Amino acid sequence: MSERFPLPSSPRESRAETADGDVIDLPRPERVRDEQPSAAKILTAKKESSVMTEERFLHEIDRLKQQAGKIAASWMSKYEEAKESDLPQLFNKFEEFLQKRENALFSLEIPDGLDPRIATAIKHFDKNVTMSFGNGTLFQGNGATAEVYEVAGHPEFCWKFVTNQEKYNVDNHIRVEFNLLNKMRGLQRGRVRTPEAYFLRIHPRDGHSFGMERVEGKNLSQILEHPEQFPEFVKIAKQMDRTQVLQEVTDFVHAMHTEKGITHGDLFRRNIMLDRTGALFIIDFGKAKRHESDTNTRDMAREKDIACVNSEVQSFFKGIDNLYI
């Protein structure tokens, strides 16, 4: 199921009030052709104007270059050739183009079978999603190509935002990762499962992202490397039945292969989370793949995943046993 929702926007202030109560027009920024803002700055600009200014035009061109380089070059050529008096008309046309492109490409997709209450909430909080990116108080973690945030106002949701689309796509397109995570829904062995996939957000300006269940916990690497920051989780880990945990993790990974046909390929401590109830979550399907048709290849992939996760969990508990806090 795919539905579209318009992004919120707020008009940029073009006038200001003086101390005496007079209203004055703000000066037009000086035209600069040789310096353009970086894409990183664009991603954090959450209060963009609904009026196309020269500054915003350059911002949007910089963003567009990453997604449609030829189109961006065409608009930049028009900008370079335009007379000063023709710029307002050019900017208006560019704004219309961006809006049409956004309407055509933006989708917020909710998988079939999701709890109706969750689906209803998702349809109404797209604004909260866009407000969450770059908010340090909502930051959950990051990798080389993506960052994860709690959704503002919805602590039960978290949001994975791709920050380097080209590098991210070397492994999986975000739609592939989302679909693989969604396919894992309902699979559980003891206390081991994955977070539930909630929504896929495809957006031509903001970049692509997806939402999922937020785990109230920390990954095993965080707990082991910074035990003084997470004594609660160290205590939980020390009380866990190691034999039972290893069996449940092994059974889960085996079922992931045999029942879901998925190879994770990155089952290291950073991708295993422990929550406050002692449950374990397998996360980050960015390198996951569907099974090859060749039986030997499937078997080798399964054994590799199982060996990796067992080694990581055993080394985690060994490190925990050596902690005295």
C-alpha positions as CSV (number, residue, x, y, z in Angstrom):
1,M,0.0,0.0,0.0
2,S,1.4,3.4,-0.9
3,E,0.0,6.8,0.1
4,R,1.2,10.3,-0.4
5,F,1.2,13.2,2.0
6,P,2.4,16.8,1.3
7,L,5.4,18.0,3.3
8,P,4.8,20.9,5.7
9,S,6.3,24.3,4.8
10,S,6.5,27.6,6.4
11,P,7.0,31.0,4.6
12,R,10.3,32.7,5.0
13,E,10.1,36.1,6.6
14,S,10.7,38.7,4.0
15,R,9.8,41.7,6.1
16,A,10.9,42.9,9.6
17,E,9.5,45.2,12.3
18,T,11.8,47.9,13.7
19,A,11.8,49.0,17.4
20,D,9.6,51.9,16.5
21,G,7.0,49.6,15.0
22,D,7.7,50.4,11.4
23,V,7.7,47.5,8.9
24,I,10.6,47.4,6.5
25,D,11.6,45.0,3.6
26,L,14.7,42.9,4.3
27,P,17.5,43.4,1.8
28,R,17.9,40.9,-1.1
29,P,21.0,38.7,-0.6
30,E,23.9,39.4,-2.9
31,R,24.1,37.1,-5.9
32,V,26.9,34.6,-5.6
33,R,27.5,32.2,-8.5
34,D,30.7,30.4,-7.6
35,E,29.9,29.1,-4.1
36,Q,27.0,26.7,-3.4
37,P,26.0,25.3,0.0
38,S,26.7,21.7,0.7
39,A,24.1,18.9,0.7
40,A,24.8,18.3,4.4
41,K,23.6,21.8,5.2
42,I,20.5,21.3,3.1
43,L,19.5,18.2,5.0
44,T,19.5,20.1,8.3
45,A,17.5,23.1,7.0
46,K,14.1,22.2,8.3
47,K,12.4,25.6,7.9
48,E,12.8,26.1,4.2
49,S,10.9,29.0,2.6
50,S,7.8,28.3,0.4
51,V,9.0,31.3,-1.7
52,M,11.9,30.4,-4.1
53,T,14.8,32.8,-3.3
54,E,18.2,32.8,-5.0
55,E,19.8,31.2,-1.9
56,R,17.2,28.4,-1.8
57,F,17.5,27.9,-5.6
58,L,21.2,27.1,-5.1
59,H,20.4,24.9,-2.1
60,E,17.9,22.9,-4.2
61,I,20.2,22.7,-7.2
62,D,22.9,21.2,-4.9
63,R,20.5,18.6,-3.6
64,L,19.1,17.9,-7.1
65,K,22.6,17.1,-8.4
66,Q,22.8,14.1,-6.2
67,Q,19.6,12.6,-7.5
68,A,19.3,13.9,-11.1
69,G,22.6,15.5,-12.3
70,K,21.6,16.2,-15.8
71,I,18.4,18.0,-14.8
72,A,20.3,20.0,-12.2
73,A,22.8,21.0,-14.8
74,S,20.1,22.2,-17.1
75,W,18.5,24.4,-14.5
76,M,22.0,25.7,-13.5
77,S,22.7,26.6,-17.1
78,K,19.4,28.6,-17.3
79,Y,20.4,30.4,-14.1
80,E,23.9,31.3,-15.4
81,E,22.4,32.7,-18.6
82,A,19.5,34.6,-17.1
83,K,19.5,38.4,-16.7
84,E,19.0,39.8,-13.2
85,S,15.5,40.9,-14.1
86,D,14.5,37.4,-15.3
87,L,15.5,35.6,-12.1
88,P,12.2,35.9,-10.3
89,Q,10.4,34.2,-13.2
90,L,13.1,31.5,-13.4
91,F,12.9,30.8,-9.7
92,N,9.1,30.5,-9.9
93,K,9.3,28.0,-12.7
94,F,11.9,26.0,-10.8
95,E,9.6,26.0,-7.7
96,E,6.8,24.6,-9.8
97,F,9.1,22.0,-11.2
98,L,10.2,20.9,-7.8
99,Q,6.6,20.6,-6.5
100,K,5.5,18.5,-9.5
101,R,8.6,16.3,-9.1
102,E,7.9,15.9,-5.4
103,N,4.3,15.0,-5.9
104,A,5.3,12.4,-8.5
105,L,8.0,10.7,-6.5
106,F,7.1,11.1,-2.8
107,S,5.4,8.1,-1.2
108,L,4.8,6.9,2.3
109,E,4.3,3.2,2.1
110,I,2.8,1.1,4.9
111,P,3.1,-2.7,4.6
112,D,0.0,-4.9,4.6
113,G,-0.9,-6.6,7.9
114,L,0.4,-3.8,10.1
115,D,-1.5,-3.1,13.3
116,P,-4.3,-0.6,12.3
117,R,-3.6,1.6,15.2
118,I,0.1,1.9,14.2
119,A,-0.9,2.5,10.6
120,T,-3.3,5.3,11.6
121,A,-0.6,7.0,13.7
122,I,1.9,6.8,10.8
123,K,-0.4,8.6,8.4
124,H,-0.5,11.7,10.6
125,F,3.1,12.2,11.7
126,D,5.1,12.8,8.6
127,K,5.8,16.3,9.9
128,N,7.3,14.8,13.0
129,V,9.6,12.6,10.9
130,T,11.0,15.6,9.0
131,M,11.5,17.5,12.3
132,S,13.5,14.6,13.9
133,F,16.5,14.5,11.6
134,G,19.5,16.3,13.2
135,N,17.9,16.5,16.6
136,G,20.6,15.4,19.1
137,T,18.1,14.5,21.8
138,L,16.4,12.1,19.4
139,F,19.5,10.6,18.0
140,Q,19.8,6.8,18.4
141,G,22.9,5.8,16.4
142,N,24.6,5.9,13.1
143,G,26.7,4.0,10.6
144,A,28.8,5.0,7.6
145,T,25.7,5.6,5.4
146,A,22.7,6.2,7.7
147,E,21.5,7.7,10.9
148,V,18.7,6.6,13.2
149,Y,16.4,8.9,15.2
150,E,13.4,8.5,17.5
151,V,10.4,10.1,15.8
152,A,9.5,13.4,17.6
153,G,6.4,12.9,19.7
154,H,6.3,9.2,19.0
155,P,8.9,7.4,21.2
156,E,7.7,4.0,20.1
157,F,8.9,4.7,16.6
158,C,12.4,5.2,15.2
159,W,13.5,6.3,11.8
160,K,16.5,5.3,9.6
161,F,17.6,8.0,7.3
162,V,20.1,7.5,4.5
163,T,22.8,10.2,4.6
164,N,25.0,8.8,1.8
165,Q,22.7,7.3,-0.8
166,E,25.5,6.3,-3.3
167,K,27.5,4.4,-0.7
168,Y,24.4,2.9,0.9
169,N,23.3,1.5,-2.5
170,V,26.5,-0.5,-2.8
171,D,24.9,-3.1,-0.5
172,N,21.1,-2.6,-0.7
173,H,18.6,-0.1,-1.9
174,I,16.5,1.1,1.1
175,R,13.4,-0.5,-0.4
176,V,15.2,-3.9,-0.4
177,E,16.3,-3.5,3.2
178,F,12.8,-2.5,4.3
179,N,11.2,-5.4,2.5
180,L,13.6,-7.9,4.0
181,L,13.0,-6.5,7.5
182,N,9.3,-6.6,6.9
183,K,9.6,-10.2,5.8
184,M,11.0,-11.0,9.2
185,R,7.8,-10.0,11.0
186,G,6.4,-12.7,13.2
187,L,9.7,-14.7,13.4
188,Q,10.8,-15.2,17.0
189,R,12.7,-17.7,18.9
190,G,12.5,-17.3,22.7
191,R,13.6,-13.7,23.4
192,V,15.2,-13.2,20.0
193,R,13.4,-11.3,17.1
194,T,13.8,-8.2,14.9
195,P,12.2,-4.8,15.3
196,E,8.9,-4.5,13.3
197,A,9.0,-2.6,10.0
198,Y,6.5,0.2,10.0
199,F,6.8,2.5,6.9
200,L,8.9,3.3,3.9
201,R,9.4,6.9,3.0
202,I,10.6,7.8,-0.5
203,H,11.2,11.5,-0.9
204,P,13.0,13.3,-3.8
205,R,14.1,16.2,-1.6
206,D,14.5,14.9,1.9
207,G,16.1,11.6,0.9
208,H,14.9,8.1,1.5
209,S,14.2,6.5,4.9
210,F,12.1,4.0,6.7
211,G,10.4,3.7,10.1
212,M,10.4,0.8,12.5
213,E,9.8,-0.2,16.1
214,R,12.1,1.5,18.5
215,V,14.0,-0.8,20.8
216,E,14.4,0.5,24.3
217,G,17.9,-0.8,24.6
218,K,21.6,-0.7,23.5
219,N,23.6,-2.8,21.2
220,L,26.1,-5.3,22.6
221,S,29.1,-3.2,21.4
222,Q,27.9,-0.1,23.3
223,I,27.3,-2.1,26.5
224,L,30.7,-3.8,26.4
225,E,32.7,-0.8,25.3
226,H,31.1,1.7,27.7
227,P,29.8,-0.3,30.7
228,E,30.1,2.7,33.0
229,Q,27.4,4.5,30.9
230,F,25.0,1.5,30.8
231,P,25.3,-0.3,34.2
232,E,21.6,-1.3,33.9
233,F,22.3,-3.4,30.8
234,V,25.5,-4.8,32.3
235,K,23.4,-6.1,35.2
236,I,20.8,-7.6,32.9
237,A,23.5,-9.3,30.8
238,K,25.2,-10.8,33.9
239,Q,21.9,-12.4,34.9
240,M,21.1,-14.0,31.6
241,D,21.3,-17.8,31.0
242,R,24.2,-18.0,28.5
243,T,23.3,-21.5,27.2
244,Q,19.7,-20.6,26.6
245,V,20.6,-17.3,24.9
246,L,23.0,-19.0,22.5
247,Q,20.4,-21.6,21.7
248,E,17.7,-19.1,21.0
249,V,20.1,-16.9,18.8
250,T,21.2,-20.0,16.9
251,D,17.6,-21.1,16.4
252,F,16.5,-17.7,15.2
253,V,19.3,-17.3,12.6
254,H,18.6,-20.9,11.4
255,A,14.9,-20.0,11.0
256,M,15.8,-16.8,9.3
257,H,17.5,-18.8,6.6
258,T,15.2,-21.8,6.4
259,E,11.8,-20.2,6.9
260,K,12.4,-16.7,5.5
261,G,15.2,-17.3,3.0
262,I,17.3,-14.4,4.2
263,T,21.1,-14.2,4.8
264,H,21.9,-11.3,7.2
265,G,25.7,-11.1,6.5
266,D,26.5,-8.6,9.2
267,L,25.7,-10.4,12.5
268,F,28.3,-8.5,14.7
269,R,27.7,-7.2,18.2
270,R,26.8,-3.7,16.9
271,N,23.8,-5.3,15.2
272,I,22.4,-7.1,18.2
273,M,20.5,-5.1,20.7
274,L,19.6,-5.9,24.3
275,D,16.5,-4.3,25.8
276,R,15.5,-3.7,29.5
277,T,13.5,-7.0,29.6
278,G,16.4,-9.1,28.5
279,A,15.1,-9.6,24.9
280,L,17.5,-9.5,22.0
281,F,16.9,-7.8,18.6
282,I,18.7,-8.5,15.4
283,I,19.0,-5.2,13.5
284,D,20.4,-3.6,10.4
285,F,19.5,-5.6,7.2
286,G,21.5,-3.2,5.1
287,K,23.8,-6.1,3.9
288,A,21.1,-8.8,3.9
289,K,20.3,-10.8,0.8
290,R,17.7,-13.3,-0.3
291,H,19.0,-16.8,-0.7
292,E,20.8,-17.9,-3.8
293,S,19.3,-20.8,-5.7
294,D,22.4,-22.9,-5.3
295,T,22.0,-25.3,-2.3
296,N,25.7,-25.2,-1.4
297,T,25.8,-21.4,-1.4
298,R,22.7,-21.3,0.9
299,D,24.2,-23.8,3.3
300,M,27.5,-21.9,3.5
301,A,25.7,-18.6,4.0
302,R,23.6,-20.1,6.9
303,E,26.6,-21.6,8.6
304,K,28.6,-18.4,8.3
305,D,25.7,-16.4,9.8
306,I,25.3,-18.9,12.7
307,A,29.1,-19.1,13.4
308,C,29.4,-15.3,13.4
309,V,26.5,-14.6,15.7
310,N,27.6,-17.3,18.1
311,S,31.1,-16.0,18.2
312,E,29.9,-12.4,18.8
313,V,27.5,-13.4,21.6
314,Q,30.0,-15.6,23.4
315,S,32.7,-12.8,23.2
316,F,30.1,-10.4,24.6
317,F,29.4,-12.6,27.6
318,K,33.1,-13.2,28.2
319,G,33.6,-9.5,28.3
320,I,30.7,-9.0,30.6
321,D,32.0,-11.6,33.0
322,N,35.3,-9.6,33.3
323,L,33.5,-6.4,34.3
324,Y,33.2,-5.5,38.0
325,I,30.7,-2.6,38.2
